[in-house]
Amino acid sequence: MDPSYFMKQAYREALNAFEADEVPIGAVVVCENRIIARGFNQTEMLIDTTAHAEILALTAAFIHLGSKILDECTLYVTIEPCVMCAGALKWARIGKLVYGADEPKSGFSKFSPSVLHPSTKIEKGLLKDECAALMQDFFRKKRV
């Protein structure tokens, strides 16, 4: 299946966050060309600073597969993960990380580009304009 299909699904999750007045980041975990888990930021809703889209999607994937190792899976996320999420991806040994837009203020590559597991493949920039625009719209709305 076309990778942009899966990123569009992550983007749908980001729209769920936007509608819930959460920072609009969405994620899906794909295994064997099938979405097995979804997540969107819920830090306000759950009153939990760790309730990032990636963490919630990883937890659902662990439960779905009955394993804490996701080396056969790909995480699609709309925005570059933060260091906390990148650390979780390392421990999960995610096979591949695909993200839309860079996060220059708090993305993992600014602070610790080697935090991911050495075998994790990275692809960035998929639907980056749409992903970045949603974040910009969210924060523009907050400043009004």
C-alpha positions in Angstrom: 0.0 0.0 0.0 1.1 3.6 -0.7 2.8 5.1 2.4 0.9 8.3 1.8 -2.3 6.4 2.7 -0.9 5.6 6.1 0.3 9.2 6.7 -3.2 10.4 5.7 -4.6 8.1 8.4 -2.1 9.7 10.9 -3.3 13.1 9.7 -6.9 12.1 10.5 -5.8 11.3 14.0 -4.1 14.8 14.2 -7.5 16.3 13.2 -9.1 14.4 16.1 -6.5 16.1 18.4 -7.2 19.5 16.7 -10.9 19.1 17.3 -10.3 18.2 20.9 -8.1 21.4 21.4 -5.0 19.3 21.7 -1.7 19.9 19.9 -2.6 18.3 16.5 -0.3 15.3 16.2 -1.5 12.0 15.1 0.1 8.6 14.7 -0.6 5.1 13.4 1.3 1.9 13.7 1.4 -0.4 10.6 2.3 -4.0 10.6 2.1 -6.3 7.5 0.6 -3.4 5.6 -2.3 -3.0 8.1 -3.0 -0.4 10.7 -2.9 -2.1 14.1 -2.9 1.0 16.3 -3.8 4.7 16.3 -3.2 7.6 18.6 -3.5 11.4 18.9 -2.2 13.8 21.5 -4.4 13.7 24.6 -2.2 15.4 27.2 -5.0 17.9 28.2 -7.8 15.3 28.0 -6.0 12.7 30.2 -4.1 15.3 32.3 -0.9 13.4 31.4 2.2 15.1 29.8 3.2 11.7 28.4 0.0 11.1 26.5 1.6 11.9 23.1 0.2 10.4 20.0 3.2 8.2 19.5 3.1 6.8 23.1 -0.6 6.0 22.9 -0.2 4.4 19.5 2.8 2.3 20.7 0.8 1.1 23.8 -2.1 0.0 21.6 0.3 -1.8 19.3 2.0 -3.6 22.2 -1.4 -4.8 23.4 -2.5 -5.8 19.8 0.6 -7.8 19.1 1.2 -9.1 22.7 4.8 -7.9 22.4 6.9 -4.9 23.5 9.1 -5.3 20.4 7.8 -3.7 17.2 10.7 -4.4 14.8 8.4 -5.5 12.0 6.3 -2.3 12.4 6.3 1.2 11.0 5.1 4.3 12.9 3.7 7.1 10.8 3.4 10.3 12.7 2.5 13.8 11.5 5.3 15.7 13.3 8.9 14.7 14.2 8.8 12.9 17.6 10.2 14.6 20.7 13.0 13.0 22.7 10.7 11.2 25.1 8.8 9.6 22.2 12.0 8.8 20.3 13.3 7.0 23.4 10.1 5.0 23.6 10.6 4.1 19.9 14.1 3.0 20.7 12.9 0.6 23.4 10.2 -0.7 21.2 12.8 -1.2 18.5 10.4 0.2 15.9 11.4 -1.0 12.4 10.7 2.2 10.7 9.7 5.8 11.6 8.0 7.9 9.0 7.1 11.5 9.9 5.6 14.4 8.1 7.0 17.8 9.3 10.2 18.6 11.2 9.8 20.0 14.7 12.7 22.4 15.0 11.9 23.5 18.6 11.5 20.1 20.3 12.1 17.3 17.8 14.5 14.6 18.8 17.0 15.3 16.0 17.8 18.7 17.5 18.7 17.2 20.8 19.7 13.6 20.3 19.7 12.4 16.7 21.0 9.0 17.6 18.4 8.2 20.3 16.5 5.8 18.0 17.5 2.1 17.8 20.4 1.7 15.3 18.3 -0.6 13.1 15.3 1.8 12.8 14.9 3.3 9.4 13.8 6.9 9.1 11.8 8.7 6.4 10.8 12.3 6.8 8.8 14.8 4.8 5.8 12.7 3.8 2.8 15.2 3.5 5.0 17.7 5.4 3.2 20.8 4.1 -0.2 19.5 5.3 1.2 18.4 8.7 3.0 21.6 9.3 0.0 23.7 8.2 -2.3 22.0 10.8 0.2 22.8 13.6 0.5 26.4 12.4 -3.3 26.7 12.3 -3.6 25.4 15.8 -1.1 27.7 17.3 -2.4 30.7 15.3 -5.9 30.0 16.7 -4.3 29.9 20.2 -2.7 33.3 19.8 -6.0 35.1 18.8 
